[in-house]
């Protein structure tokens, strides 16, 4: 059993910053790619950023230069530093991870954390 627990969402003014954190816990042998997705009302869930064990990162064009993803392989955590936030960044942000447990490898999702950018 694997759980991803997110924290750090909230309400912020345009131009502000938030830091999201996600911790994976359970029978984890190895965490491969970890990342963040988001879903705004009426929209499909979309990729925000991913990071692999070797530090290779991938960002959606709409966050390049504003968001930074990082991870701690030893702790199985992934963070998303969000700067220069815009109202269009308002969404529920989900942590995702590709995890090898002792019995299987699969994708896992967190429960989501709300980010609201508004004046």
FENCORCOR-V839079 format. One record per residue. BURIAL is b if it has 9 or more other C-alpha atoms within 8 Angstrom, else e. Layout:
{{BURIAL} {BURIAL}}
This chain:
{{e} {b} {b} {b} {b} {b} {e} {b} {b} {b} {e} {b} {b} {b} {e} {b} {b} {b} {b} {b} {b} {b} {b} {b} {b} {e} {e} {b} {e} {e} {b} {b} {b} {b} {b} {b} {b} {b} {b} {b} {e} {e} {e} {e} {e} {e} {b} {b} {b} {b} {b} {b} {b} {e} {e} {e} {b} {e} {b} {b} {e} {e} {b} {e} {e} {b} {b} {e} {b} {b} {b} {e} {e} {e} {e} {b} {b} {b} {b} {b} {b} {b} {b} {b} {b} {b} {b} {e} {b} {b} {b} {b} {b} {b} {b} {b} {b} {b} {b} {b} {b} {e} {e} {e} {e} {e} {e} {b} {b} {b} {b} {b} {b} {b} {b} {b} {b} {e} {e}}
